[in-house]
Amino acid sequence: MRPGAAASRGGAGSRPAGEERTLTSVAAGDTYEGDDPRDLPRLWHVTLSVSGDEAPLKEVRRGLEQLAHDHPFLLTSRYANDHAEIRYWEEARDLHDAAAVALRLWGEHRQTAKLPPWEIVGLEVIDRETYHHRIAEGYGPLPATPVGVHPF
């Protein structure tokens, strides 16, 4: 464990064997009224990478801008004619929930935002402490500046 990191929020024995994990969606600012602090939502930094057949750059940019408009939590998107990367903060109970939401993002909004029919080829979900630790050490994803949709 790295210095200053919180202990694991679950792991072996945290729920009975075979018990299903239920996904929850937590809106920013919502409060949790449960008793178990492991179920409190926290922030996760998500990087979603997609790629596929070439598409016109103008259409890729427009689709990513529409996605950002529909979901203002998106921090930054970078794109080329055959791949894109979306970075944002997700509030979720645990990594599993944050990853599940991220894996649905592209497919669920492909039609409404008119995104290219690309597939997800990469996903990184890290907790806030790990993100800030990487930045402090000089490696990892740089802070998402400037915010918005930009070419690679």
Backbone as CSV, one residue per row, in Angstrom:
resi,resn,N_x,N_y,N_z,CA_x,CA_y,CA_z,C_x,C_y,C_z
1,MET,0.845,-1.171,0.000,0.000,0.000,0.000,0.892,1.236,0.000
2,ARG,0.547,2.233,-0.792,1.349,3.446,-0.859,1.101,4.297,0.379
3,PRO,2.058,5.150,0.742,1.894,5.993,1.926,0.673,6.896,1.806
4,GLY,-0.064,7.002,2.893,-1.216,7.899,2.932,-2.474,7.337,2.308
5,ALA,-2.422,6.125,1.771,-3.612,5.556,1.129,-4.517,4.948,2.177
6,ALA,-5.792,5.017,1.911,-6.764,4.412,2.812,-6.734,2.901,2.632
7,ALA,-7.102,2.181,3.679,-7.173,0.726,3.596,-8.267,0.339,2.611
8,SER,-8.204,-0.876,2.118,-9.189,-1.375,1.163,-10.598,-1.235,1.705
9,ARG,-11.542,-0.943,0.812,-12.932,-0.764,1.212,-13.733,-2.028,0.973
10,GLY,-13.197,-3.141,1.130,-13.959,-4.370,0.887,-13.007,-5.518,0.815
11,GLY,-13.133,-6.301,-0.236,-12.244,-7.424,-0.410,-12.878,-8.699,0.095
12,ALA,-12.042,-9.692,0.303,-12.545,-10.987,0.730,-13.292,-10.849,2.041
13,GLY,-14.470,-11.432,2.086,-15.241,-11.434,3.309,-16.108,-10.213,3.514
14,SER,-16.109,-9.257,2.605,-16.905,-8.058,2.808,-18.385,-8.292,2.535
15,ARG,-18.732,-9.358,1.800,-20.138,-9.735,1.602,-20.185,-11.248,1.486
16,PRO,-21.316,-11.840,1.838,-21.418,-13.312,1.785,-21.136,-13.850,0.387
17,ALA,-20.570,-15.033,0.321,-20.257,-15.669,-0.963,-21.523,-15.803,-1.790
18,GLY,-21.434,-15.471,-3.065,-22.554,-15.598,-3.983,-23.512,-14.423,-3.980
19,GLU,-23.365,-13.511,-3.034,-24.260,-12.347,-3.002,-23.925,-11.425,-4.163
20,GLU,-24.942,-11.027,-4.910,-24.746,-10.170,-6.072,-24.453,-8.738,-5.645
21,ARG,-23.610,-8.074,-6.392,-23.332,-6.651,-6.180,-24.366,-5.882,-6.977
22,THR,-25.066,-4.971,-6.326,-26.041,-4.162,-7.040,-25.399,-2.857,-7.454
23,LEU,-25.665,-2.450,-8.694,-25.126,-1.197,-9.190,-26.020,-0.056,-8.739
24,THR,-25.404,1.020,-8.348,-26.167,2.195,-7.953,-25.641,3.383,-8.707
25,SER,-26.520,4.286,-9.001,-26.119,5.522,-9.637,-26.243,6.623,-8.594
26,VAL,-25.188,7.370,-8.400,-25.180,8.403,-7.384,-25.007,9.742,-8.060
27,ALA,-25.984,10.597,-7.896,-25.888,11.930,-8.466,-24.989,12.778,-7.582
28,ALA,-24.241,13.677,-8.203,-23.370,14.568,-7.445,-24.205,15.341,-6.432
29,GLY,-23.737,15.399,-5.203,-24.433,16.144,-4.169,-25.434,15.313,-3.387
30,ASP,-25.784,14.105,-3.869,-26.695,13.257,-3.114,-26.023,12.828,-1.818
31,THR,-26.806,12.638,-0.804,-26.264,12.159,0.463,-26.668,10.719,0.664
32,TYR,-25.834,9.995,1.355,-26.074,8.585,1.621,-26.546,8.461,3.056
33,GLU,-27.590,7.685,3.268,-28.152,7.573,4.600,-27.944,6.196,5.213
34,GLY,-27.021,5.407,4.689,-26.743,4.077,5.224,-25.757,4.142,6.373
35,ASP,-25.510,2.973,6.968,-24.624,2.911,8.120,-23.215,2.459,7.774
36,ASP,-23.027,1.783,6.651,-21.739,1.203,6.311,-20.908,2.197,5.511
37,PRO,-19.795,2.701,6.075,-18.987,3.692,5.343,-18.387,3.153,4.057
38,ARG,-18.314,1.814,3.894,-17.793,1.260,2.639,-18.731,1.548,1.484
39,ASP,-19.995,1.848,1.790,-20.977,2.111,0.745,-21.095,3.588,0.396
40,LEU,-20.324,4.442,1.046,-20.366,5.864,0.721,-19.772,6.084,-0.662
41,PRO,-20.386,6.924,-1.478,-19.803,7.189,-2.804,-18.496,7.954,-2.667
42,ARG,-17.609,7.731,-3.619,-16.352,8.478,-3.682,-16.011,8.720,-5.137
43,LEU,-14.995,9.536,-5.374,-14.633,9.917,-6.737,-13.614,8.955,-7.344
44,TRP,-13.837,8.656,-8.636,-12.956,7.786,-9.421,-12.599,8.516,-10.701
45,HIS,-11.335,8.499,-11.085,-10.909,9.094,-12.348,-10.977,8.007,-13.412
46,VAL,-11.735,8.279,-14.472,-11.981,7.294,-15.522,-11.353,7.764,-16.830
47,THR,-10.640,6.867,-17.485,-10.142,7.094,-18.840,-10.682,5.960,-19.706
48,LEU,-11.511,6.329,-20.679,-12.129,5.358,-21.583,-11.537,5.561,-22.973
49,SER,-10.991,4.507,-23.557,-10.402,4.572,-24.894,-11.256,3.754,-25.850
50,VAL,-11.542,4.331,-27.012,-12.339,3.659,-28.043,-11.611,3.773,-29.374
51,SER,-11.852,2.809,-30.259,-11.264,2.902,-31.594,-12.065,2.046,-32.565
52,GLY,-11.796,2.285,-33.853,-12.484,1.543,-34.894,-12.125,2.090,-36.261
53,ASP,-12.987,1.820,-37.229,-12.759,2.293,-38.592,-12.733,3.814,-38.628
54,GLU,-11.992,4.338,-39.593,-11.876,5.789,-39.723,-13.239,6.443,-39.935
55,ALA,-13.384,7.610,-39.337,-14.591,8.419,-39.488,-14.134,9.853,-39.731
56,PRO,-14.944,10.667,-40.389,-14.553,12.063,-40.610,-14.322,12.788,-39.280
57,LEU,-13.195,13.488,-39.201,-12.842,14.184,-37.962,-13.951,15.122,-37.486
58,LYS,-14.582,15.805,-38.423,-15.639,16.745,-38.064,-16.796,16.033,-37.353
59,GLU,-17.142,14.840,-37.830,-18.228,14.076,-37.212,-17.823,13.527,-35.846
60,VAL,-16.568,13.096,-35.713,-16.078,12.597,-34.429,-16.139,13.725,-33.400
61,ARG,-15.632,14.895,-33.781,-15.635,16.036,-32.859,-17.064,16.417,-32.466
62,ARG,-17.960,16.482,-33.441,-19.336,16.856,-33.153,-19.980,15.857,-32.200
63,GLY,-19.732,14.560,-32.414,-20.281,13.534,-31.541,-19.768,13.654,-30.115
64,LEU,-18.462,13.889,-29.965,-17.887,14.040,-28.627,-18.393,15.319,-27.949
65,GLU,-18.564,16.381,-28.729,-19.120,17.613,-28.153,-20.553,17.391,-27.686
66,GLN,-21.330,16.622,-28.466,-22.701,16.325,-28.062,-22.713,15.475,-26.798
67,LEU,-21.814,14.501,-26.712,-21.714,13.672,-25.520,-21.371,14.532,-24.303
68,ALA,-20.438,15.458,-24.467,-20.066,16.356,-23.367,-21.228,17.263,-22.983
69,HIS,-22.012,17.685,-23.958,-23.179,18.523,-23.675,-24.236,17.722,-22.912
70,ASP,-24.468,16.481,-23.338,-25.448,15.624,-22.679,-25.007,15.222,-21.276
71,HIS,-23.709,15.117,-21.090,-23.140,14.682,-19.808,-22.011,15.623,-19.406
72,PRO,-22.356,16.716,-18.755,-21.352,17.739,-18.445,-20.264,17.284,-17.474
73,PHE,-20.366,16.071,-16.935,-19.300,15.565,-16.073,-18.048,15.231,-16.868
74,LEU,-18.150,15.126,-18.202,-16.974,14.797,-19.012,-15.977,15.938,-18.923
75,LEU,-14.765,15.631,-18.552,-13.730,16.633,-18.406,-13.089,16.976,-19.738
76,THR,-12.614,15.941,-20.403,-11.894,16.187,-21.646,-12.011,14.976,-22.567
77,SER,-11.986,15.255,-23.838,-11.953,14.205,-24.854,-10.863,14.571,-25.847
78,ARG,-10.117,13.565,-26.248,-9.142,13.743,-27.320,-9.544,12.771,-28.417
79,TYR,-9.304,13.155,-29.659,-9.794,12.307,-30.740,-8.905,12.390,-31.970
80,ALA,-9.015,11.350,-32.783,-8.430,11.289,-34.120,-9.509,10.640,-34.980
81,ASN,-9.190,10.378,-36.251,-10.240,9.833,-37.112,-10.515,8.350,-36.874
82,ASP,-9.690,7.679,-36.051,-9.939,6.257,-35.792,-9.878,5.873,-34.310
83,HIS,-9.742,6.858,-33.417,-9.754,6.557,-31.987,-10.029,7.822,-31.172
84,ALA,-10.432,7.592,-29.928,-10.699,8.715,-29.030,-10.454,8.265,-27.593
85,GLU,-10.258,9.258,-26.740,-10.063,9.009,-25.320,-10.937,10.005,-24.563
86,ILE,-11.695,9.498,-23.611,-12.585,10.327,-22.801,-12.137,10.203,-21.353
87,ARG,-11.972,11.352,-20.697,-11.550,11.347,-19.294,-12.541,12.154,-18.469
88,TYR,-12.883,11.614,-17.316,-13.836,12.299,-16.449,-13.777,11.718,-15.038
89,TRP,-14.445,12.403,-14.124,-14.588,11.924,-12.754,-15.968,11.309,-12.597
90,GLU,-16.013,10.156,-11.974,-17.271,9.460,-11.706,-17.434,9.319,-10.199
91,GLU,-18.623,9.587,-9.707,-18.910,9.357,-8.298,-19.632,8.019,-8.193
92,ALA,-19.036,7.081,-7.452,-19.607,5.751,-7.327,-19.177,5.135,-6.005
93,ARG,-19.896,4.117,-5.596,-19.612,3.438,-4.332,-18.251,2.747,-4.362
94,ASP,-17.926,2.103,-5.485,-16.655,1.387,-5.571,-16.200,1.305,-7.027
95,LEU,-15.027,0.734,-7.225,-14.455,0.629,-8.566,-15.365,-0.153,-9.503
96,HIS,-15.981,-1.207,-9.023,-16.855,-2.013,-9.880,-17.992,-1.178,-10.449
97,ASP,-18.606,-0.353,-9.610,-19.712,0.485,-10.081,-19.221,1.543,-11.069
98,ALA,-18.093,2.176,-10.769,-17.547,3.196,-11.667,-17.183,2.590,-13.020
99,ALA,-16.591,1.405,-13.015,-16.216,0.737,-14.262,-17.447,0.321,-15.055
100,ALA,-18.473,-0.163,-14.386,-19.694,-0.580,-15.076,-20.345,0.598,-15.786
101,VAL,-20.400,1.736,-15.134,-20.967,2.937,-15.757,-20.116,3.338,-16.963
102,ALA,-18.799,3.312,-16.802,-17.901,3.696,-17.890,-18.053,2.773,-19.094
103,LEU,-18.197,1.485,-18.849,-18.312,0.531,-19.948,-19.625,0.672,-20.707
104,ARG,-20.623,1.260,-20.088,-21.901,1.488,-20.772,-21.955,2.832,-21.497
105,LEU,-21.089,3.762,-21.127,-21.164,5.134,-21.626,-21.197,5.221,-23.149
106,TRP,-20.232,4.637,-23.817,-20.116,4.770,-25.276,-21.314,4.144,-25.988
107,GLY,-21.640,2.915,-25.629,-22.734,2.218,-26.300,-24.091,2.854,-26.072
108,GLU,-24.344,3.292,-24.855,-25.646,3.879,-24.545,-25.862,5.233,-25.217
109,HIS,-24.784,5.922,-25.552,-24.924,7.259,-26.129,-24.483,7.334,-27.579
110,ARG,-24.165,6.178,-28.161,-23.716,6.155,-29.549,-24.756,6.738,-30.486
111,GLN,-26.015,6.365,-30.322,-27.056,6.850,-31.227,-27.426,8.303,-30.945
112,THR,-27.658,8.649,-29.674,-28.121,9.999,-29.358,-27.064,11.057,-29.674
113,ALA,-25.795,10.741,-29.458,-24.721,11.695,-29.744,-24.131,11.487,-31.144
114,LYS,-24.636,10.470,-31.868,-24.136,10.136,-33.206,-22.623,9.898,-33.189
115,LEU,-22.206,9.049,-32.250,-20.800,8.685,-32.123,-20.458,7.596,-33.136
116,PRO,-19.195,7.495,-33.535,-18.802,6.430,-34.468,-19.054,5.049,-33.849
117,PRO,-19.238,4.031,-34.675,-19.492,2.672,-34.166,-18.200,1.991,-33.706
118,TRP,-17.461,2.642,-32.855,-16.189,2.113,-32.371,-16.405,1.245,-31.148
119,GLU,-15.387,0.435,-30.855,-15.455,-0.411,-29.674,-14.548,0.139,-28.574
120,ILE,-14.876,-0.222,-27.364,-14.036,0.160,-26.224,-12.810,-0.735,-26.248
121,VAL,-11.633,-0.115,-26.233,-10.385,-0.874,-26.279,-9.540,-0.666,-25.028
122,GLY,-9.981,0.217,-24.155,-9.224,0.442,-22.936,-10.066,1.140,-21.882
123,LEU,-9.802,0.804,-20.639,-10.489,1.432,-19.527,-9.549,1.469,-18.342
124,GLU,-9.391,2.636,-17.763,-8.652,2.760,-16.515,-9.543,3.496,-15.535
125,VAL,-9.696,2.933,-14.353,-10.454,3.560,-13.285,-9.558,3.563,-12.057
126,ILE,-9.236,4.741,-11.553,-8.392,4.849,-10.363,-9.057,5.770,-9.351
127,ASP,-8.792,5.523,-8.095,-9.382,6.370,-7.065,-8.684,7.727,-7.029
128,ARG,-9.321,8.649,-6.364,-8.829,10.032,-6.321,-7.420,10.110,-5.721
129,GLU,-7.177,9.336,-4.669,-5.872,9.371,-4.010,-4.766,8.891,-4.953
130,THR,-5.045,7.816,-5.701,-4.058,7.306,-6.653,-3.797,8.323,-7.753
131,TYR,-4.852,8.955,-8.261,-4.710,9.979,-9.290,-3.782,11.092,-8.801
132,HIS,-4.049,11.616,-7.622,-3.231,12.717,-7.098,-1.814,12.262,-6.750
133,HIS,-1.673,11.025,-6.316,-0.343,10.485,-6.042,0.476,10.421,-7.340
134,ARG,-0.126,9.958,-8.428,0.566,9.895,-9.715,0.993,11.279,-10.185
135,ILE,0.105,12.231,-10.077,0.423,13.593,-10.509,1.585,14.149,-9.684
136,ALA,1.533,13.942,-8.368,2.594,14.434,-7.486,3.939,13.787,-7.812
137,GLU,3.927,12.527,-8.244,5.152,11.810,-8.588,5.633,12.118,-10.003
138,GLY,4.821,12.840,-10.771,5.229,13.225,-12.117,4.925,12.207,-13.195
139,TYR,4.039,11.287,-12.928,3.649,10.327,-13.964,2.141,10.117,-13.913
140,GLY,1.641,9.348,-14.843,0.201,9.127,-14.909,-0.445,10.169,-15.795
141,PRO,-1.778,10.106,-15.884,-2.475,11.063,-16.754,-2.358,12.476,-16.191
142,LEU,-1.910,13.398,-17.015,-1.802,14.776,-16.570,-3.184,15.346,-16.329
143,PRO,-3.284,16.342,-15.478,-4.599,16.959,-15.269,-5.225,17.345,-16.597
144,ALA,-6.513,17.168,-16.686,-7.246,17.372,-17.933,-7.370,18.856,-18.239
145,THR,-6.328,19.432,-18.778,-6.366,20.827,-19.196,-5.842,20.910,-20.600
146,PRO,-6.402,21.632,-21.475,-7.651,22.346,-21.241,-8.841,21.399,-21.301
147,VAL,-9.860,21.740,-20.544,-11.086,20.952,-20.525,-11.792,21.121,-21.858
148,GLY,-12.400,20.070,-22.360,-13.144,20.157,-23.621,-12.791,19.046,-24.564
149,VAL,-13.109,19.241,-25.824,-12.892,18.253,-26.896,-11.763,18.763,-27.779
150,HIS,-10.685,17.968,-27.898,-9.494,18.405,-28.631,-8.922,17.268,-29.469
151,PRO,-8.309,17.588,-30.613,-7.629,16.542,-31.395,-6.369,16.073,-30.674
152,PHE,-5.947,14.843,-30.965,-4.686,14.328,-30.409,-3.549,15.148,-30.950
